[in-house]
Amino acid sequence: MIARVLSGAVIGIDAYLVEVEVDISPGLPSFTTVGLPEAAVRESKERVKTAIVNAGYVFPDDRITVNLAPANIKKEGTGLDLPIAVGILTAMGVIPQADIGRYLMMGELSLDGRIKPVKGALPMAIAARDAGHAGIIVPRENGREGSVAEGIAALPADTLGEVVDFLRGIGQIDPVETDLEALFAAGAEDGPDFSEVMGQEHVKRALEVAAAGGHNLVMMGPPGSGKTMLARRIPSILPAMGFEEAIETTKIYSVSGMLERDRALVTRRPFRSPHHTISDAGLIGGGHSPRPGEVSMAHNGVLFLDELPEFKKHVLEVLRQPLEDMRVTISRSAATVTYPSSFMLIAAMNPCPCGYHGDSRHPCVCSPQQINRYRSRISGPLMDRIDIHVEVPAVPYKDLVAPSGAESSAAIRERVAAARRIQAGRFRRAGIHANAHMRSRHIRRHCPVDGPSASLLEMAVDRLGLSARAYNRILKIARTIADLEGAEAIAASHVSEAIQYRSLDRGGRVL
């Protein structure tokens, strides 16, 4: 008898359906799995056999063949254990085949029959819903994650026996219910706030402009000036995540196995801060079986690179394409996958190796050659892709002891959200959602300048030797500043402020 059970597997952040076909025929005892199974899937036969026996069922002493269709796509992970076991019991007649096709199932089996959590429950649930199935049977720990996909029942199970009784109609599994509004409300919990930052008002303004337009930003200043403290508060002024953004971000965390078990949905914008010793595969993603890297884990959030010149140069160079395309494509012999990577890049660096170049309170001990060599670790093409450059000086004593009266993140976030709404209306048919993502045609259409503004731009280009890309960056920033003020036209004041945010072009361009 042939039994058919539905399961799924993941490519990138999306799932596809896998039909698990099980045939039991007379012959010498054997267990063969076909359909491009990788090592963990091939080893499932030992887990499945022991789990079936320890769950109280008889394992057949016959020839067992398991086919995983489509057979031309490699199957990975341990999530196929449960459907293979159910398929064997169905082929034996323990479970009726009639209703088994209504459910997609996944889970790793323990030797005693318990069902362990697996990666990718949310993409699987979405794929099952889109295919019109009634529900998805998942491990108990994946229940809340699977329930986020509206329109399909997520049925959490603890043991193989519980699943068998449910499919035989003699047991009940109650679907998990998740309150999405409560999840988003919990995601708005208190965190680092800009009101805690003393002084640095011009840097806060630059960060507000960056958040309002989705611009990349680099901060340069001496140690202890507050660069990291400021960067960690950027998510608190970004607009709240929408449901579709939360789903896409959660899918990335789900397939990478980094979704916390008590979190059904990622509702706060990610903040990723990898160490400067990270490899290019760790940053971009990769491996024999491609996995998402830090640029994808920061999708819809912030990627913070502290001590930017300390990163390996070839690691920084691989950032250039994701910054432009907002996605990463990883090609391997086994598969080619694409991960989204739409993030704000926030970087911090010292002005020189000792950190005190230009600091009036500490003498710099670096030679001009050392400073030039230090800054040249960051290539010109990469720096051109960073819209805003801002200097972060040491905080003076009077600011440190001043009464706390700094503006809160909530107040800044309201202005940022208002500017983002303007941009959403402007680009509703353009396929982009922020000023930082404008292409040349968008800049020509949405960033016209008057006579005084054009004169300022001409002067800046001639004196600073700006590239065409830097010129476009200034126009994008000016557009964002105008949006923060609710102005339809870009004025000379907006252009003037935007030019100030190219400090590395003014004060010693990185070559």
N, C-alpha and C positions, 0 to 999 in steps of 0.2 A: 504494500500500500504506500502511496505517495502522499505526504502531508505538505501543506504550504502555509508558512507563517510569515507575516510581514514585519520587517525591522527597518533599520536605516543606518546610514553611514554619512560621514561629513567630508566635504571637499571645500577647503577654505573656511568660510563661516556659514556656508549653506549646506543643508542636508539633502540627500536623495534617498529614495526608497530602495530597500534591498529585500528581495523575495528569497526566503530561506526554504529551499526544497529538500525534503528528507525522504529517502527511499530505504526501506528495510526489505531485504530479499534473502532467500535461503543461500547458505554458503558458509565458508569458513569465517569465524568471527573476525571482523575488521571494521575500522572506522576511518573513512576517507572524506576529506573536505576539499572541494574544488571551487574555483571561482576567484582565483588570485587572492588567497588568504595570506596575510603576513604572519610573522612568528606567533604573536599573541593569539591570533585566530586559530592557527593550526594547533596550538597547545590547548585550546578550549576542550578538546575531546576528553582529556583527563579530568578537567574540572567538571564537565557535564556528566560524565559517567559516574564519578564519585558522588556528585550532588544528587543525582537521580536515585542512586542506591540509598544514600543516607536520608533522603526524604521519604523513604518507605515504599519505593516503586521498584519493579524488576527491570533490570537493564537487559535488553535482548542479546542473545548469543548468536547473532546473525551478521550478515554483511550490511553495514550502514554506509550510505553515501549521502553526503550533504553538499548541495550545490548553492552557491551564493550568487544570485543574479541581480544585476547584469554582471556577467562573468569577465568582462573586459576591463573592469575598474578594480584597482587594488583595495582590499578591505583591511582596515586596521582597527586596533583596539580590542577591548574585552566586552563591548556592549552586545555582541552577538551570542554570548553564552546562553542567556535566557531563551531567546527564540529558537536556538538549536535544541535545547532541552525540551521545550514545548513541542517542537516539531517531531522529535523522537517519540514522545508520549502520545502525540496525535496519531502518528503512523502505527503505533501499537494498539490503538483503539481506546486508550485511557481517556482521551479528550476528544469530543466530537468536532469534526471539521467544519460543521455548518456555520457556526457563529465566529469562528476564530479569525476570519478575514476582516471583521469589523474593527479590529484593534491592531495598532502597531506596538511592538514591545521591544524593550532594551534593558540590559542589566548584566553585570558580571556576577557569576555564581561562586559562592564560597563552597568549600568541600562539604560543609554540613547543610547545604541547601539555602543558606541566606543569600539575599540579593544585595550586592554592593553598588555604590554609586559609580557613575560613569561620566565621561565628558560629552558635551553636546546635546543635553536634554532639550534645551530651548529650540535650537534649529530643527531637531527631530520632531518636536511637537508642532512647529509651524509647517513643516513638510507634510505631516500626517493630516493636519487641518486642511491644507490646500488640496490634498488628494481626496478629501471628503470622507475621512474615516471618523468613526464615532468617538474614539478615545485612544489614549496612549498609556500603556502600562510601563511604569518607570520604578526604579528603586525609591524607597521612602525618602532618602535624602535629596533626591532630584524632583520630588513632588511639587514643591512651591515654584521651582524654576519652570517646570513644564506647564504649570497652571497659568503662567503669564500670557501664553498664547490664547487669546480669546477665541471662542467658537469650538473648542475641543475639550473633552474631559480628560484631566490628568489623574490617573489611577495609581496611587502609590502602594507598593507591595513590599513586604519584608522577607518573604520566603517563597521558594518554588512551590511548596505545597499550597500556599495561599492563592497563587496564580492558577494552579491546576483546579482547585475547588471553585474559583470564580468562573473559569471557562467551562466547567462542567455544570454550572448552574446551581451548585449547592453551597456557595459562599458569596459574600458580598464585599466589595471594595468601594468605599465612598470616595468620590472625587475630591480633590483639594480645591478649596475656594480661596482666592486671593483678592484682597481689597487694594486695587491699584491706586486709588486716591490716598489711602493710608501709606502706601509705599513711597509715593512722591512727597507726602508730608513728612515722613521720617527722613527722607533724603535732604530736607531743608534744615536739618539740625544745626546747632551752633558749631562753628569752627573758627579758624583763624580769621581775624577781622582787621580791616585797615585802620580802625580807630586805635589799635594797639601800637601803631607805628608812629614814632615821634619824628617830626620834621619831614624832610625829603618831599616837600609838597610838589616840586616840579617833576619828581620821579613818579609820584602818584598820578599826576596829570598824564604823563606819558603812558603809564599802564592803563589808565582809563581810555585813552585814545586807542591803544592797542586792542583792548577788550571790545571796544565799540565797533571796530572794523575788522577784527580777526587778524590783526597784523602780527608778524613775527617781530621780536624785540631782543636787543642785547644791551645789558647793563655793564658798564665798566667803572670800577672804583676800587679803592684800597680795601684790604681785609677789615671786616668789622663794620663796614658802612651800611649794612642792612640789605644787601642784594638778595640773599637767600630768603630772608624774612619777608621781603616784598614779593618775591616770586611765589612763595607758598600761599599768599593771599589772593592771587589772581583768580582762582576758581570761585572765590566768594563774590566777585563782581561780574562774573559772566552770567548771561541769561539762564534761567532754569531750563533743564533739559526737557524736550518734548518727548512724547511717547515713542515715536518712531526712532528718534535718536537714542533713547534708552534701550530699545529693543536691539538696535544694531550694535551698540556698545556691549550689551550683555552677551550677545552671540559670540563676540570676540573672546570675552572672558570665559564663556562656557566651553568653547572648543579648545582653549588653552589650559583648562583645568584650574583656573585661578578665580573662579566665582565662589565666593564664600558660601558655605552650605546654608547659612541662615539668611542669605540674601536672595530673594527671588528675582530682583532686577537692579541694575546699576542705575541709580537715579541722581547721583551727584557726578558732576563732570570729573573725569579722571585727572589725576596729577601724577605724572611719572617722572622720576628723577634718577636715571641710571648713573652708576659710578663711571668715572672717566676711563676705567680699565675695560669697559665693555667691548666686545668684538663687533664686527660689522654684522654678523649673523644675529647676535643678540639685539642689536639696535634695529635692524631692518626686518629680521626674520629669516628663517632658513632651516638648515638641517637636512638629513637624508629624507625624512618625511617632513615637508615644510611646516613650520609653526610660526605664528605671529610674533613679531618683535616689539620693541618698546614703542616704535612709531605707530603701530596699530593698537597697542594697549592704551595709547594716549588719544585715540580717536574720539573726536568731539570734546576734547579736553586740552590739557597743557602738557607739553614735553619740556622739561627743564633740564638744561645741560649746564651744570655748575663747573667752574674752572674750564671753560671752553677750550683754551689752547692746550690743555693737558690731554685731551682726547687724541687718539691716534689720527693722523691726517687722513689716511684712507678710510677710516670710519666716518669722519665728518663728510668726506666727499660723497659717500653713498646717500647722504641726506638730500642732495640736490634734487634728485628726481621726485622723491615723495613730496617735497615742498612744492613742486610745480604741479604734479599730477593728482595729489591727494589720494593716492593709492599705491600699493606695492605689489608687483608681480614677481613671483619667485618660480623659477623654472628648474626642475630636476628631472632626471630620467624617469622617475616614477610618476610624477605629476607636475602640472603647472597650476599654481593657485594665485588668486589675487585677494589681497586684504585691503580694506579701506584704511586710510591714514590721513584724515583731515584733522589737523591739530594746530594749535598755536605753539610755535617754537619760542621759548624764552631761554636766553643764554646769559651767563654771567662770567666775567673775566676780570682779572687784575690788569692794570695798565702796563705792567712790566713784570719781570720775574720776581723782584722783591716785593712788588705790590704798591710802592709808594711814589711812583712817578707822578709829579704834579701835586703831591700832597704838601701843604705848607707846614705841617706839624712833624713830618718824618722825612729825613733826607733819603733820597733814592741813591742806591749804590750801584745801579746798573749803567752800563755804557750804552751809547746810542746803538751800537751794533747788537748788543744783547736785546735791547728793546725791539729793534727791527726784526731780529730773528724770532723773538717770542711772538710778536704779532703776525709774522708771516706764516705761522702754523695754520692760520685760517685763510683759505684761499679767497681771492677777490670774487670769483663767481658765487661762492657760498655767502660771503658777506653781502653781496648785491641782493641776495634773496631774503635778507633780513631788513624789514622796512624801517624800523625805528632803532636808532642808536642813542642811548642816553647815559650821561655821566652821573655817577652816584658818589658824591663827595662824603667824607667823614662827617658824622653828625656833630654839630657844635654843642658845647655844654648847655647853653641856654635852652636848646630844644629838648635836651634829655630831661631837664628838670622842670620844663614848662608844664602847667596844668593840662590834664588830658582834655583836649577839645577837638581832636581830629575827627574828620568826617567818617561816618560808619560805612561799611561795605554795602549795606542795604541802600543807603542814599545814592552811592555811586552806581550801584546795580540798576536802579531805576532809570538813570540817564542812559546807561549802556543799553538797556532793554528798549528804550524809546528809539535810540539810534538804529538798533538792529531791526525794529519794526519798519522804520523808513526804508532800510535796505531790502527787507523782505518784499515790500511792495514794489520797489524799483526793479528788482531782479526776479520777479515771480515767473517770468517766462524765459529767463536766461539760463536756468539750470545752475545758478550759483546763489549764495545767500549772504555774502559779506563783501565789503569793498576790497578786502585784500585779495579776493579771488578774481577780480576784474581782469579781463584780457584787453588787448589793444583796442578792439572795437568798442568795448564797454567804456574804456577811458575816454575815447573820442566823443562818445555820446553823452556821458554823464559827468565829465570833468572839464567843461569849457571854462576858460579863464578870461578875465577882462584885461584891459591895457596895463594897469598897474601890476596886476598879478603876473602877466607875461614878462614885464620888465624885471621883476624880482627873479623869476625863473631863469631868464637869460643871464642875469648877473651871477646866479648861483652856478649854472652850468659852466660859464666861462672861468670863474675864479676857482671853483673846486674841482674842475675836470670831471664832472659826473658822467657816468655812462648812461646810455639810453634807458637801461633798466632802472637806475637810480632816479632818473627824471620821472619815470612812470610811478615809482614808489612815492615820490613827493606828491604827485597829483592824487594818488589814492589816499594818502594820509590827509591831505587838505580836504578831500571829499568827506572823510570821516569826521574831521573837526567841524565842518559845516553841518553835518548831520547831527552832531551833539548839540549844536546851537539851534537846530531846527531850521537852518537856512537853506533855501533852494539853490542859490548860486554860491560858487566859491569866491570868496573875497581875498583881497591882498593880505589881510590879517591871518587868514587861514593858511595861505601859502607861506607866509613868514614863519608861522609856528611850525609848519611841516618841515621847512628847511632846517630849523633848529634841531630837529630829530635825526639829522644825518651828521652827528658830531664826529664820527670817525672819518667822514669825508673832509670835514673842516680841519681836523687836528692831527693829520698824519694818517693818510689812507693806508689800509692794509693791502699789500701787494702780493 
